[in-house]
Amino acid sequence: MSSCMASIPQPADSFAKMFYYVRIISHRENGRENGLMAKTMIVSILILVYFLVPQAHGEETRGGLVMAFDDGYPSWNTIIAPELHKAGGTATGFVNNQRIHAGHLRFSDLRDLQNRYGWEIGTHTYHHFHAPDFIKRKGVEAWTKEELDASLNELATEGLKVQSLAFPFNDSNETVEKTVMKKARNFRRYRMFPMFDYKVRDGSYPAAPFEIGNYVPIELVIQWIDFARQQNRFVFLYGHKVLPDEEFITGEVASVSGNNISFGKTTGSVKKDVELCIAPDSRRRIVGPPIRVLSIENEAVAVSRSDMQNLTKAGATFIIGECYGIQVSYFRKLINYAAGKVPFYTVSQALEKVYSSQR
């Protein structure tokens, strides 16, 4: 345990635990403690105020869970939608059109998600280009024509009702955001704490990722769901794909040194020629860039960060898998827990509920 953690006593009640967790995460970010005190205080105060604000809504809604998935993958139809359907849930799929034309999924798959499973289909732009960089090179008019209009028009022609947008890489600027809001009803922003219950003037809403590259312990997600119910708020989560547990390597950390983790017995295996990331401790959230796997050999894994001693320890459980994937067991635990606590919504459904309560 780091000196930072040792100096803060573990609280007992669930709210205090989350407050404590926020402080620890802020201290750990990028493995640095110095210079983060101001940031820690600001984040902690904001979270404290956020959850202590009295309720302005009635008791009938009890918040909700909003799940979205980006790009377009076969597991949307083969795993995610059927699993959600069994739990009484729905989701939003943000697709970039080039993946359809590359054969990763079909327009008929998207129509099936929309018409059979009640999904919302949103645009992730046509080619998944970085919007601010594109605009610097070619201008906002070219981006609007080639990335936004081309995507919206094609999806509409295929019978898909598109209202929402997610920027590639969750990156944008004011110019492109204003352009989007002339043609869509909302867009997403990355936020560490994805709670939401009010209308933002620019049309954005906050969301946090859940996948191996941006790993969030299931216990923390469950806390978010509980707070959403208690405070009548929405939790917005996004990922990419859900995969069988057998496609992930899990094991116990034996030792840690620099950017290397040694381990003993493991379960599962990973596919070749896929980008791998590691969650070095399944009990800790990853803050900052994904921790990429450089090599796995001789019962050791080399990774892209050299401060692993700050992120895991002997005895911890690690998970290795596709950076944009999460295990189906994790996903089932999440949605089955949520099903007993809050309703599921698409992005547009949730935002309409928020906006209508403020009219």
Contacts in CASP RR format, 6 or more apart in sequence:
PFRMAT RR
TARGET T0000
AUTHOR 0000-0000-0000
METHOD contacts of the structure
MODEL  1
MSSCMASIPQPADSFAKMFYYVRIISHRENGRENGLMAKTMIVSILILVY
FLVPQAHGEETRGGLVMAFDDGYPSWNTIIAPELHKAGGTATGFVNNQRI
HAGHLRFSDLRDLQNRYGWEIGTHTYHHFHAPDFIKRKGVEAWTKEELDA
SLNELATEGLKVQSLAFPFNDSNETVEKTVMKKARNFRRYRMFPMFDYKV
RDGSYPAAPFEIGNYVPIELVIQWIDFARQQNRFVFLYGHKVLPDEEFIT
GEVASVSGNNISFGKTTGSVKKDVELCIAPDSRRRIVGPPIRVLSIENEA
VAVSRSDMQNLTKAGATFIIGECYGIQVSYFRKLINYAAGKVPFYTVSQA
LEKVYSSQR
2 27 0 8 1.000
2 28 0 8 1.000
2 33 0 8 1.000
2 310 0 8 1.000
4 24 0 8 1.000
4 27 0 8 1.000
4 28 0 8 1.000
4 33 0 8 1.000
5 24 0 8 1.000
8 20 0 8 1.000
8 23 0 8 1.000
8 24 0 8 1.000
10 17 0 8 1.000
10 20 0 8 1.000
11 17 0 8 1.000
11 19 0 8 1.000
11 20 0 8 1.000
14 223 0 8 1.000
14 226 0 8 1.000
15 51 0 8 1.000
15 227 0 8 1.000
17 223 0 8 1.000
18 47 0 8 1.000
18 51 0 8 1.000
18 220 0 8 1.000
18 223 0 8 1.000
18 227 0 8 1.000
19 44 0 8 1.000
19 47 0 8 1.000
19 48 0 8 1.000
21 220 0 8 1.000
21 285 0 8 1.000
22 43 0 8 1.000
22 44 0 8 1.000
22 47 0 8 1.000
22 193 0 8 1.000
23 40 0 8 1.000
23 44 0 8 1.000
25 192 0 8 1.000
25 285 0 8 1.000
25 287 0 8 1.000
26 36 0 8 1.000
26 39 0 8 1.000
26 40 0 8 1.000
26 43 0 8 1.000
26 44 0 8 1.000
27 33 0 8 1.000
27 36 0 8 1.000
27 40 0 8 1.000
28 284 0 8 1.000
28 287 0 8 1.000
28 310 0 8 1.000
28 311 0 8 1.000
29 36 0 8 1.000
29 39 0 8 1.000
29 287 0 8 1.000
29 288 0 8 1.000
30 287 0 8 1.000
30 288 0 8 1.000
31 307 0 8 1.000
31 310 0 8 1.000
31 311 0 8 1.000
43 192 0 8 1.000
47 193 0 8 1.000
50 193 0 8 1.000
50 195 0 8 1.000
51 227 0 8 1.000
51 231 0 8 1.000
53 231 0 8 1.000
55 231 0 8 1.000
55 232 0 8 1.000
57 197 0 8 1.000
57 232 0 8 1.000
57 357 0 8 1.000
58 232 0 8 1.000
59 232 0 8 1.000
61 232 0 8 1.000
61 343 0 8 1.000
61 353 0 8 1.000
62 229 0 8 1.000
62 232 0 8 1.000
62 341 0 8 1.000
62 342 0 8 1.000
62 343 0 8 1.000
63 197 0 8 1.000
63 228 0 8 1.000
63 229 0 8 1.000
63 231 0 8 1.000
63 232 0 8 1.000
63 233 0 8 1.000
63 234 0 8 1.000
63 342 0 8 1.000
63 343 0 8 1.000
64 228 0 8 1.000
64 229 0 8 1.000
64 233 0 8 1.000
64 234 0 8 1.000
64 235 0 8 1.000
64 338 0 8 1.000
64 342 0 8 1.000
64 343 0 8 1.000
64 344 0 8 1.000
64 345 0 8 1.000
64 350 0 8 1.000
65 225 0 8 1.000
65 228 0 8 1.000
65 234 0 8 1.000
65 235 0 8 1.000
65 237 0 8 1.000
65 338 0 8 1.000
65 342 0 8 1.000
65 343 0 8 1.000
65 344 0 8 1.000
65 345 0 8 1.000
66 92 0 8 1.000
66 207 0 8 1.000
66 234 0 8 1.000
66 235 0 8 1.000
66 236 0 8 1.000
66 237 0 8 1.000
66 344 0 8 1.000
66 345 0 8 1.000
66 346 0 8 1.000
66 347 0 8 1.000
66 350 0 8 1.000
67 84 0 8 1.000
67 91 0 8 1.000
67 92 0 8 1.000
67 237 0 8 1.000
67 238 0 8 1.000
67 239 0 8 1.000
67 335 0 8 1.000
67 344 0 8 1.000
68 91 0 8 1.000
68 92 0 8 1.000
68 93 0 8 1.000
68 94 0 8 1.000
68 166 0 8 1.000
68 188 0 8 1.000
68 207 0 8 1.000
68 236 0 8 1.000
68 237 0 8 1.000
68 238 0 8 1.000
68 239 0 8 1.000
68 347 0 8 1.000
69 76 0 8 1.000
69 80 0 8 1.000
69 91 0 8 1.000
69 92 0 8 1.000
69 93 0 8 1.000
69 94 0 8 1.000
69 238 0 8 1.000
69 239 0 8 1.000
69 240 0 8 1.000
69 241 0 8 1.000
70 93 0 8 1.000
70 94 0 8 1.000
70 124 0 8 1.000
70 166 0 8 1.000
70 238 0 8 1.000
70 239 0 8 1.000
70 240 0 8 1.000
71 94 0 8 1.000
71 95 0 8 1.000
71 96 0 8 1.000
71 99 0 8 1.000
71 104 0 8 1.000
71 124 0 8 1.000
71 128 0 8 1.000
71 240 0 8 1.000
71 324 0 8 1.000
72 93 0 8 1.000
72 95 0 8 1.000
72 96 0 8 1.000
72 99 0 8 1.000
72 100 0 8 1.000
72 104 0 8 1.000
72 105 0 8 1.000
72 240 0 8 1.000
73 104 0 8 1.000
73 105 0 8 1.000
73 240 0 8 1.000
73 241 0 8 1.000
74 104 0 8 1.000
74 105 0 8 1.000
75 241 0 8 1.000
75 242 0 8 1.000
75 243 0 8 1.000
76 93 0 8 1.000
76 105 0 8 1.000
76 109 0 8 1.000
76 113 0 8 1.000
76 241 0 8 1.000
77 105 0 8 1.000
77 109 0 8 1.000
77 112 0 8 1.000
77 113 0 8 1.000
79 242 0 8 1.000
79 243 0 8 1.000
79 328 0 8 1.000
79 331 0 8 1.000
80 91 0 8 1.000
80 241 0 8 1.000
80 242 0 8 1.000
80 331 0 8 1.000
81 91 0 8 1.000
81 112 0 8 1.000
81 113 0 8 1.000
81 116 0 8 1.000
81 117 0 8 1.000
81 119 0 8 1.000
83 242 0 8 1.000
83 328 0 8 1.000
83 331 0 8 1.000
83 332 0 8 1.000
83 335 0 8 1.000
84 90 0 8 1.000
84 91 0 8 1.000
84 117 0 8 1.000
84 335 0 8 1.000
84 344 0 8 1.000
85 117 0 8 1.000
87 335 0 8 1.000
87 336 0 8 1.000
87 338 0 8 1.000
87 339 0 8 1.000
87 344 0 8 1.000
88 339 0 8 1.000
88 344 0 8 1.000
89 335 0 8 1.000
89 339 0 8 1.000
89 344 0 8 1.000
90 117 0 8 1.000
90 118 0 8 1.000
90 119 0 8 1.000
90 120 0 8 1.000
90 344 0 8 1.000
90 345 0 8 1.000
90 346 0 8 1.000
91 119 0 8 1.000
91 120 0 8 1.000
91 344 0 8 1.000
91 346 0 8 1.000
92 119 0 8 1.000
92 120 0 8 1.000
92 121 0 8 1.000
92 122 0 8 1.000
92 164 0 8 1.000
92 346 0 8 1.000
92 347 0 8 1.000
92 348 0 8 1.000
93 113 0 8 1.000
93 119 0 8 1.000
93 120 0 8 1.000
93 121 0 8 1.000
93 122 0 8 1.000
94 122 0 8 1.000
94 123 0 8 1.000
94 124 0 8 1.000
94 164 0 8 1.000
94 165 0 8 1.000
94 166 0 8 1.000
94 238 0 8 1.000
95 105 0 8 1.000
95 110 0 8 1.000
95 121 0 8 1.000
95 122 0 8 1.000
95 123 0 8 1.000
95 124 0 8 1.000
95 155 0 8 1.000
96 123 0 8 1.000
96 124 0 8 1.000
96 125 0 8 1.000
96 126 0 8 1.000
96 127 0 8 1.000
96 128 0 8 1.000
96 151 0 8 1.000
96 168 0 8 1.000
97 126 0 8 1.000
97 127 0 8 1.000
97 150 0 8 1.000
97 151 0 8 1.000
97 154 0 8 1.000
97 155 0 8 1.000
98 126 0 8 1.000
98 127 0 8 1.000
98 128 0 8 1.000
99 105 0 8 1.000
99 128 0 8 1.000
100 106 0 8 1.000
100 107 0 8 1.000
100 110 0 8 1.000
107 158 0 8 1.000
107 160 0 8 1.000
110 121 0 8 1.000
110 155 0 8 1.000
110 158 0 8 1.000
110 160 0 8 1.000
111 158 0 8 1.000
111 159 0 8 1.000
111 160 0 8 1.000
113 119 0 8 1.000
113 121 0 8 1.000
114 120 0 8 1.000
114 121 0 8 1.000
114 160 0 8 1.000
114 161 0 8 1.000
118 346 0 8 1.000
119 346 0 8 1.000
120 161 0 8 1.000
120 163 0 8 1.000
120 164 0 8 1.000
120 346 0 8 1.000
120 347 0 8 1.000
120 348 0 8 1.000
120 349 0 8 1.000
121 155 0 8 1.000
121 160 0 8 1.000
121 161 0 8 1.000
121 162 0 8 1.000
122 155 0 8 1.000
122 160 0 8 1.000
122 162 0 8 1.000
122 163 0 8 1.000
122 164 0 8 1.000
122 165 0 8 1.000
122 166 0 8 1.000
122 347 0 8 1.000
123 148 0 8 1.000
123 151 0 8 1.000
123 152 0 8 1.000
123 155 0 8 1.000
123 162 0 8 1.000
123 164 0 8 1.000
123 165 0 8 1.000
123 166 0 8 1.000
123 184 0 8 1.000
124 151 0 8 1.000
124 165 0 8 1.000
124 166 0 8 1.000
124 168 0 8 1.000
125 131 0 8 1.000
125 147 0 8 1.000
125 148 0 8 1.000
125 151 0 8 1.000
125 165 0 8 1.000
125 167 0 8 1.000
125 168 0 8 1.000
126 146 0 8 1.000
126 147 0 8 1.000
126 148 0 8 1.000
126 150 0 8 1.000
126 151 0 8 1.000
126 154 0 8 1.000
127 146 0 8 1.000
127 147 0 8 1.000
128 168 0 8 1.000
129 143 0 8 1.000
129 147 0 8 1.000
129 168 0 8 1.000
130 168 0 8 1.000
130 169 0 8 1.000
130 171 0 8 1.000
131 143 0 8 1.000
131 147 0 8 1.000
131 167 0 8 1.000
131 168 0 8 1.000
131 171 0 8 1.000
131 172 0 8 1.000
131 173 0 8 1.000
131 176 0 8 1.000
132 171 0 8 1.000
132 172 0 8 1.000
132 173 0 8 1.000
132 176 0 8 1.000
134 142 0 8 1.000
134 143 0 8 1.000
134 147 0 8 1.000
135 143 0 8 1.000
135 173 0 8 1.000
135 175 0 8 1.000
135 176 0 8 1.000
140 175 0 8 1.000
140 176 0 8 1.000
140 179 0 8 1.000
143 176 0 8 1.000
143 179 0 8 1.000
144 179 0 8 1.000
148 165 0 8 1.000
148 179 0 8 1.000
148 180 0 8 1.000
148 183 0 8 1.000
149 183 0 8 1.000
151 162 0 8 1.000
152 162 0 8 1.000
152 183 0 8 1.000
152 184 0 8 1.000
155 162 0 8 1.000
156 162 0 8 1.000
162 184 0 8 1.000
163 184 0 8 1.000
163 185 0 8 1.000
163 186 0 8 1.000
163 348 0 8 1.000
164 184 0 8 1.000
164 185 0 8 1.000
164 186 0 8 1.000
164 187 0 8 1.000
164 188 0 8 1.000
164 347 0 8 1.000
164 348 0 8 1.000
165 180 0 8 1.000
165 184 0 8 1.000
165 186 0 8 1.000
165 187 0 8 1.000
165 188 0 8 1.000
166 187 0 8 1.000
166 188 0 8 1.000
166 238 0 8 1.000
167 176 0 8 1.000
167 187 0 8 1.000
167 188 0 8 1.000
170 188 0 8 1.000
170 189 0 8 1.000
170 190 0 8 1.000
172 180 0 8 1.000
172 187 0 8 1.000
174 202 0 8 1.000
177 187 0 8 1.000
177 202 0 8 1.000
177 203 0 8 1.000
177 204 0 8 1.000
180 187 0 8 1.000
181 187 0 8 1.000
181 202 0 8 1.000
181 203 0 8 1.000
185 203 0 8 1.000
185 348 0 8 1.000
185 351 0 8 1.000
186 203 0 8 1.000
186 204 0 8 1.000
186 205 0 8 1.000
186 347 0 8 1.000
186 348 0 8 1.000
186 351 0 8 1.000
187 203 0 8 1.000
187 204 0 8 1.000
187 205 0 8 1.000
188 204 0 8 1.000
188 205 0 8 1.000
188 206 0 8 1.000
188 207 0 8 1.000
188 236 0 8 1.000
188 238 0 8 1.000
188 347 0 8 1.000
189 204 0 8 1.000
189 205 0 8 1.000
189 206 0 8 1.000
189 207 0 8 1.000
190 206 0 8 1.000
190 207 0 8 1.000
190 208 0 8 1.000
190 209 0 8 1.000
191 206 0 8 1.000
191 207 0 8 1.000
191 208 0 8 1.000
192 208 0 8 1.000
192 287 0 8 1.000
193 206 0 8 1.000
193 208 0 8 1.000
194 206 0 8 1.000
194 207 0 8 1.000
194 208 0 8 1.000
194 224 0 8 1.000
194 235 0 8 1.000
194 236 0 8 1.000
194 237 0 8 1.000
195 206 0 8 1.000
195 224 0 8 1.000
195 227 0 8 1.000
195 228 0 8 1.000
195 231 0 8 1.000
195 233 0 8 1.000
195 234 0 8 1.000
195 235 0 8 1.000
196 205 0 8 1.000
196 206 0 8 1.000
196 233 0 8 1.000
196 234 0 8 1.000
196 235 0 8 1.000
196 236 0 8 1.000
196 350 0 8 1.000
196 354 0 8 1.000
197 231 0 8 1.000
197 232 0 8 1.000
197 233 0 8 1.000
197 234 0 8 1.000
197 354 0 8 1.000
198 354 0 8 1.000
198 358 0 8 1.000
199 354 0 8 1.000
199 355 0 8 1.000
199 358 0 8 1.000
205 236 0 8 1.000
205 347 0 8 1.000
205 351 0 8 1.000
206 236 0 8 1.000
207 236 0 8 1.000
207 237 0 8 1.000
207 238 0 8 1.000
208 214 0 8 1.000
208 216 0 8 1.000
208 236 0 8 1.000
208 237 0 8 1.000
208 238 0 8 1.000
209 216 0 8 1.000
209 237 0 8 1.000
209 238 0 8 1.000
209 239 0 8 1.000
210 216 0 8 1.000
210 221 0 8 1.000
210 237 0 8 1.000
210 238 0 8 1.000
210 239 0 8 1.000
210 326 0 8 1.000
210 334 0 8 1.000
211 239 0 8 1.000
211 240 0 8 1.000
211 323 0 8 1.000
211 324 0 8 1.000
211 325 0 8 1.000
211 326 0 8 1.000
212 248 0 8 1.000
212 277 0 8 1.000
212 278 0 8 1.000
212 279 0 8 1.000
212 290 0 8 1.000
212 319 0 8 1.000
212 320 0 8 1.000
212 321 0 8 1.000
212 322 0 8 1.000
212 323 0 8 1.000
212 324 0 8 1.000
212 325 0 8 1.000
212 326 0 8 1.000
213 277 0 8 1.000
213 279 0 8 1.000
213 286 0 8 1.000
213 290 0 8 1.000
213 291 0 8 1.000
213 323 0 8 1.000
213 324 0 8 1.000
213 325 0 8 1.000
214 286 0 8 1.000
214 290 0 8 1.000
215 279 0 8 1.000
215 282 0 8 1.000
215 284 0 8 1.000
215 285 0 8 1.000
215 286 0 8 1.000
215 319 0 8 1.000
216 285 0 8 1.000
216 286 0 8 1.000
217 282 0 8 1.000
217 283 0 8 1.000
217 284 0 8 1.000
217 285 0 8 1.000
218 330 0 8 1.000
218 333 0 8 1.000
218 334 0 8 1.000
219 283 0 8 1.000
220 285 0 8 1.000
221 237 0 8 1.000
221 334 0 8 1.000
222 334 0 8 1.000
222 337 0 8 1.000
224 235 0 8 1.000
225 235 0 8 1.000
225 337 0 8 1.000
225 338 0 8 1.000
225 341 0 8 1.000
225 342 0 8 1.000
226 341 0 8 1.000
227 233 0 8 1.000
228 234 0 8 1.000
228 235 0 8 1.000
228 341 0 8 1.000
228 342 0 8 1.000
229 341 0 8 1.000
229 342 0 8 1.000
234 345 0 8 1.000
234 350 0 8 1.000
234 353 0 8 1.000
234 354 0 8 1.000
235 342 0 8 1.000
236 347 0 8 1.000
236 350 0 8 1.000
239 324 0 8 1.000
239 325 0 8 1.000
239 326 0 8 1.000
240 324 0 8 1.000
240 325 0 8 1.000
241 322 0 8 1.000
241 324 0 8 1.000
241 325 0 8 1.000
241 326 0 8 1.000
242 325 0 8 1.000
242 326 0 8 1.000
242 327 0 8 1.000
242 328 0 8 1.000
242 331 0 8 1.000
243 322 0 8 1.000
243 325 0 8 1.000
243 326 0 8 1.000
243 327 0 8 1.000
243 328 0 8 1.000
244 327 0 8 1.000
244 328 0 8 1.000
245 268 0 8 1.000
245 327 0 8 1.000
245 328 0 8 1.000
245 329 0 8 1.000
246 268 0 8 1.000
246 269 0 8 1.000
247 268 0 8 1.000
247 269 0 8 1.000
247 270 0 8 1.000
247 271 0 8 1.000
247 321 0 8 1.000
247 322 0 8 1.000
248 268 0 8 1.000
248 270 0 8 1.000
248 319 0 8 1.000
248 320 0 8 1.000
248 321 0 8 1.000
248 327 0 8 1.000
249 266 0 8 1.000
249 267 0 8 1.000
249 268 0 8 1.000
249 269 0 8 1.000
249 270 0 8 1.000
249 296 0 8 1.000
249 319 0 8 1.000
249 320 0 8 1.000
249 321 0 8 1.000
250 266 0 8 1.000
250 267 0 8 1.000
250 268 0 8 1.000
250 282 0 8 1.000
250 317 0 8 1.000
250 318 0 8 1.000
250 319 0 8 1.000
250 320 0 8 1.000
251 263 0 8 1.000
251 264 0 8 1.000
251 265 0 8 1.000
251 266 0 8 1.000
251 267 0 8 1.000
251 317 0 8 1.000
251 318 0 8 1.000
251 319 0 8 1.000
252 263 0 8 1.000
252 264 0 8 1.000
252 265 0 8 1.000
252 315 0 8 1.000
252 316 0 8 1.000
252 317 0 8 1.000
252 318 0 8 1.000
253 261 0 8 1.000
253 262 0 8 1.000
253 263 0 8 1.000
253 280 0 8 1.000
253 281 0 8 1.000
253 312 0 8 1.000
253 313 0 8 1.000
253 314 0 8 1.000
253 315 0 8 1.000
253 316 0 8 1.000
253 317 0 8 1.000
253 318 0 8 1.000
254 262 0 8 1.000
254 263 0 8 1.000
254 264 0 8 1.000
254 299 0 8 1.000
254 314 0 8 1.000
254 315 0 8 1.000
255 261 0 8 1.000
255 262 0 8 1.000
255 314 0 8 1.000
256 262 0 8 1.000
256 308 0 8 1.000
256 309 0 8 1.000
256 312 0 8 1.000
256 313 0 8 1.000
256 314 0 8 1.000
257 308 0 8 1.000
257 309 0 8 1.000
258 306 0 8 1.000
258 307 0 8 1.000
258 308 0 8 1.000
258 309 0 8 1.000
259 294 0 8 1.000
259 302 0 8 1.000
259 303 0 8 1.000
259 304 0 8 1.000
259 305 0 8 1.000
259 306 0 8 1.000
259 308 0 8 1.000
260 300 0 8 1.000
260 301 0 8 1.000
260 302 0 8 1.000
260 303 0 8 1.000
260 308 0 8 1.000
261 278 0 8 1.000
261 280 0 8 1.000
261 300 0 8 1.000
261 301 0 8 1.000
261 303 0 8 1.000
261 308 0 8 1.000
261 312 0 8 1.000
261 318 0 8 1.000
262 299 0 8 1.000
262 300 0 8 1.000
263 299 0 8 1.000
263 300 0 8 1.000
263 301 0 8 1.000
263 318 0 8 1.000
264 299 0 8 1.000
270 276 0 8 1.000
270 296 0 8 1.000
270 320 0 8 1.000
270 321 0 8 1.000
270 322 0 8 1.000
271 322 0 8 1.000
274 321 0 8 1.000
274 322 0 8 1.000
275 292 0 8 1.000
275 322 0 8 1.000
275 323 0 8 1.000
275 324 0 8 1.000
276 292 0 8 1.000
276 293 0 8 1.000
276 296 0 8 1.000
276 320 0 8 1.000
276 321 0 8 1.000
276 322 0 8 1.000
276 323 0 8 1.000
277 290 0 8 1.000
277 291 0 8 1.000
277 292 0 8 1.000
277 293 0 8 1.000
277 320 0 8 1.000
277 321 0 8 1.000
277 322 0 8 1.000
277 323 0 8 1.000
278 291 0 8 1.000
278 292 0 8 1.000
278 293 0 8 1.000
278 301 0 8 1.000
278 303 0 8 1.000
278 318 0 8 1.000
278 319 0 8 1.000
278 320 0 8 1.000
278 321 0 8 1.000
279 286 0 8 1.000
279 291 0 8 1.000
279 318 0 8 1.000
279 319 0 8 1.000
279 320 0 8 1.000
280 291 0 8 1.000
280 303 0 8 1.000
280 308 0 8 1.000
280 311 0 8 1.000
280 312 0 8 1.000
280 316 0 8 1.000
280 318 0 8 1.000
281 311 0 8 1.000
281 312 0 8 1.000
281 313 0 8 1.000
281 316 0 8 1.000
281 317 0 8 1.000
281 318 0 8 1.000
282 316 0 8 1.000
282 317 0 8 1.000
282 318 0 8 1.000
282 319 0 8 1.000
283 316 0 8 1.000
283 317 0 8 1.000
284 311 0 8 1.000
284 312 0 8 1.000
289 304 0 8 1.000
290 323 0 8 1.000
291 303 0 8 1.000
291 304 0 8 1.000
291 305 0 8 1.000
291 311 0 8 1.000
292 303 0 8 1.000
292 304 0 8 1.000
292 323 0 8 1.000
293 301 0 8 1.000
293 302 0 8 1.000
293 303 0 8 1.000
293 304 0 8 1.000
293 320 0 8 1.000
293 321 0 8 1.000
294 302 0 8 1.000
294 303 0 8 1.000
294 304 0 8 1.000
295 301 0 8 1.000
295 302 0 8 1.000
296 302 0 8 1.000
296 320 0 8 1.000
301 318 0 8 1.000
301 320 0 8 1.000
305 311 0 8 1.000
312 318 0 8 1.000
319 327 0 8 1.000
335 344 0 8 1.000
338 344 0 8 1.000
345 353 0 8 1.000
END
